Amino acid sequence: MTKSPVAIVPPDVSIRNEAGEVLLFSWPEFVKAICEGSSCFVCGRPRAGNTFNDEHIVPNWVLHAFALHKKAITLPNGRQTVYGNYTIPCCADCNTEMAREFEDVISPLVRAGGDAVQNHVAGGGGQHLFTWMALIFLKLHLNDRRLRKHRNFNDGDDPISVDYTWEHMHHLHAVARAFHIGATVMPEATGSLYVFPIDAGERDFDLLTITDAQTLYLQLGRTGIIAVFDDAHAATTRVMWIIEKINGPVSSFQARELAVHFAMANLDLVNRPRFWTQVSADRKDVLIGGATGPEPLFRQYDQALFGHLMTVAFPVLPEVAGLDRDQAAARLASGDMNFLLDDKLEFVSGHARKSGFKADKGS
């Protein structure tokens, strides 16, 4: 960053450089052009006069890597669509830029398997991976404006996004597109990122979003990735006691529960970070940062909230020893079930899972 004078940009003002490129969207323009309009979700260019193509919400290279093009994803309204048709409008220039910025780096790591993604993060690539996750989360939710909330037409034609407060994703959008404008993103402006190994055998791809908690979980082969986008890393602090107990690869079910713990930590965060953007007077430098308290403060554990989030994470219940489907659903919803730790708060390892353990009472 240069030492040019800077100013913190108010949320109702868009800032453009001399070429007319948006450096920061105001809240109103973000909602109108990006969330409710048809502009490119990265640069904000209108469709008229620009070449657009379809950007796959789950990146196309991921679909190829895990043979997903003809497989179905269940949408928030309960309907299904095949991954190959699950796209969002994007201008051709930004589509190419994202491929160069992210696919060329991340796809070889995923194909390499094993510890490659974790080594990338450990070697300083965490923010790069975090941004890629942010783009996927953003695409998933922007597409919900095009989907009906109700499967029954008699219930109205509102989109799924009618329940979203788009302003809550304003900072997420700024961070996700920072690569496009060359902005510097401070660590305080990002969030929790956790990469971990997953057992082989159950599945090789999974995706879970918990919207209100701005949390995304992806399984790519034997690698799990959890990102929380607006917590300034606080959620990791809350979940660390669980992470420290995990001494081996987790199952796919355990990975989803781990995402729930991160999401719940973010929802329980009391002293939330305050994010800001600075633009230099010559409009050549952009800095995105955040302010946090000396340490994160959390509400007391709420078992009912845990149960609610577990029902979000497990719309299809796994097999639970000794319980029929209705009993298992009731326990799950009550927050009285988990898959990561046993009743002694010890990690349920692969050996224990293979020995017949399915679920036990939460703490």
N, C-alpha and C positions, 0 to 999 in steps of 0.2 A: 504494500500500500504506500502511496505517496503521502507527503505531509500537507497536501492541499487542504484548505478548510473543509470541514464536513458538517453535515446537519442531519439530525435524526428526522426521518421522514414521517410526517403525520399519516395516519391510516387512510385519509380521504383524498390523498393526492398521489397521482401517478407521476413517475419520473421517467423521462425519455432522454436518450443521448442525442447528439447532433444528427445522427442518421435516422432518428425517429424510432429506434428500437427501445422497447420497454425495459427499463432497468428494474423497476418495481411497480407492480400493479396496486392501485388503491383498492380498498375493500369494494367500493361500488363497481369499479371496472372489472375486478377479479370475478365478482359474482355475475355481472352482465355478460362479459365476453367469454370467460373460461367455464364458469359453472353452469350457466343457463343459456349460453350462446353456442355458436358453431365454430368459433375461432380455434386455431391450433392451440392445444393445451400447454405447449411449452413457450412459444414466442408470442402468441396472441394475434398473429396475422389473421385477417379475415379470409374466408374461403374464396371470395370474389377476387380475381386477379392473381391468385397464387395456386400453385400445383399442390394438391392434397392427395394423400394415399391413406390406407388404413394401417394404423399401428396396432399390433396385437397387444391386448391387455397383459396377458402372460406372454413375455417375449417369444418371438417365433423360434429362436434357436432353442429355447427351453422345450417348446412343443416338439421340435425335431428330436432333441436329446432323449426325451422320455415317451416318444410315440403317442402324443396327446392330441393330435389334430382332430381325430375322429372320436375322442372320448368326451364325455359330457361333464360340465361343471354345473352344480346346482346354484341358481341365482338367489338373491335375497328374497324374492317373491315365491320361491319354491319351484319355479319352473327350471328347466334345464336347457342348455345350449351347448353345442360342441365347441371345444376350445378354438378350433380353426376359424370359427365364425365370430369369435368374441373379440371385437375390435373397437377402436375409438378413432375418430378423425384426427389426423395429424398432418402437418405440411411435410412435403417430401424432404425439404432441407433439414428439418429437425429430426425426422426419422433417420436420415443418414447420419446426422451428428450423434444421435444416441447410440446407433450401432457402432460407430467408431469409438465413442467414449466408454461404452459399457460392454457391449457384446465382445469386442475384440480382446478385452481383458478378462472378463468373468467367465465366458464360455469355455476357454481352455482350462481354467481352474476347476470348473465343475466336471468337465470330461476327465480331468486327471484323477479325480476322486480322492479318497483318503483325506489327508490333512492339507490339501492344496489351498482350499478356501480359508481354513483356519490360519495357515501360514501367511496368506495374503493379508489377513487382518492383523496378525501379530507383527508383520513387517511394515505396518503403516497404512494399509489399504482399507482400514475400517470405515473412514468417511466416504470413500468411493463406493463401497458395498452398501452403506447406509443410504446414500443418495439413490442408488439403483432400487433399493427396496421402497424408498419414498415415492419414486415414480410409479411403481406398480400399485401401491396403495392408492395413490391419487387417481390413476387410470380406472381402477376398480370402482371408485366412488363417483367419478365424473360420468361414467357410463350409466350409473343408476338413474340419471335424469331421463334416459331413453327407455326405461323399463317401467311397466305398470306395477304399482304396489299391490293391487288386488288381482287375483286370478279370475275372480268373478266380475264380469263387466257391470253387473248391477250395483257393485259396491263403489263405483266411481272410477275415474280414469287418472287419479293422481299418480305421479311417478314415485318410485321408491325414495328418491331424493327429497320428497316433500318433508321428510322428518329430519333432514340434515340442517345444521346451522353452518352454512358455507364459510362464514367468517372464521370459524374454528380451523379451517384448512388453509387459511391465507398464509400463515407462516410456513406450513408444510410445502405449499406451492413455491414460495420464495426459495426455500432450501433445495427443493427438488430441481429447480431450473437454474440454480447458481452456476452450474457448469456452462450453461448457454451464454451467460453474460460475463463470465470470468470473475464472479463475485468471490470474495474470501469469506468462508464460513467458519466462525469461531466454534470451538468445542461446546461452549455453553448453548449454542443455537441448535445443536443436534440432540440426539436422545440415546436411549439404551440400545445396544446391539450385542447379541449373544449368538455365537456360532458353536455348534456342538455336534458330536458324532451320533448317528442313529443306527440301530441294529439293522442288519440285512434281513430280507425275507418277507416282511409284511407288505410293503409298498415302496415305490421309489420316487413318488411325487405326492405332495400334499400342500394345501393352501388353506389358511384360515385368517379371516379378518375379524377384528372386534372393533367396530367403528367408533363408538363413544370413547374408547380407550386409545384410539389411534395406534393400534397394535396390529402387526402383520407377522404371520408365521409362514415360512416356506420350507418344505423338504425337497431337496435336490439330491437325489441318490441317497448316499449315506451321510449327507450333511444337512443339519437343521439350522435355520436362521430365524431369529426373533428380533424384530425391531419395534421400538416404541418411539414415536416421532416428536412428542412435545413434552418430554419429562426432564430434559437436561441431565440425563443419566441417573435420575433418582431411583427409578424402578429397580435397577440392578442392585442398588444398596439394600432395598427391601427384600429382594429375592436371594441375596447372596447366601443366606443360611441354608437354603435348599440346594443351590448350586454346589456348595462345598461338600454336601453329602453325596453327590452323584459321582461315582467312581468307575463308571463304565458307560458304554453306549446306552441310550434310552430307546424304548420302543416308540412306535409312531403314536400310540395313545398317550404315553408319558410325555412326549414332545408337545402334544396339544395341551395337556394340563400345564406344562411349564409355561406355555404362552399365556394361559389363563392367569397364572401367578404374576407375570409381568403386567398384564392388562389391569389386574386388580390393584397392583401397587400404584399404577398411574392414576387410576380413578380415586384411590385413597390419599393421593398426595395433597397436602393442605396448602403449603406455601409454594404455589405454582410459579414456574419461571416466567419472567416478562421478556418478550423478545423485541428486538428493534433492528432497524436497518439504517445505515449511514451511507450517504452518497457524497463524493467529493464535489467541490464547487465546479470543477471542470467536467463533471459527470463522466469521468473515466474510471473511477474506482468505487466499488460497492463493498461494504462490509456488513455482514449479518451476524448479530451477536445476541446475547441474552444475559439477564441478571437473575441470580438465584440467592437464596438465603445461605447462611454459613453451613447449614446441613438440612437435608430434607426431613420434613415432618409428615407423619402419616396418621390417618384415622385408625381407631381400634379395629382389629380384625372383625369382619362382618360375614358370618357363615352364610347368611341368606344371599348376599352378593356373590360369594364364591359359588354357591349353588346355581344362581342365575347364569353366571358366566360359563359354568361347566355345561349347562344345557345348550348354550350357544355353541360351545366347542364340540359337543357330542350330540348332534341331531340324530345320528344313528348310534344306538348304544352298543358298546362292546359286550361280549359275553361276561357275565359276572357269576362266579361260582356260588351256588346255593340260593340264587334269586331268580325269580321269573322276570319277564320284561317289565311288568308294571311295578314290581317291587324295586327293581334296579332304577327305573325312571324316577320314582319317588325319592329314593336315597340320593340320587344325583342332584335333583332339584333342591333338596334340603341342604346341600353342601356337606353331606355326611359320607362322601365317597371320594377317594382319590386313587391314583395309580402309581404315583412316584415313590411314596414313602409308606412303610408298613405302620402298624400300631405302636411300634417302638421308635418311630421317626427315623428309620433307617432306609436307605435306598433299596428299592426292589430291583435287584440285578437281573440280568438275563437268566442266570441259573435259577433264581427264585421264580421267575415267570414261567420257565419251562417246567418247574416242579409243581405247577398247578395254581399259583397265586394269580388272581384276577383283579381283585380290588379289596380295599380295606377302609376302615373308618378314617376320616380326615382328622386333622388336629385343630 
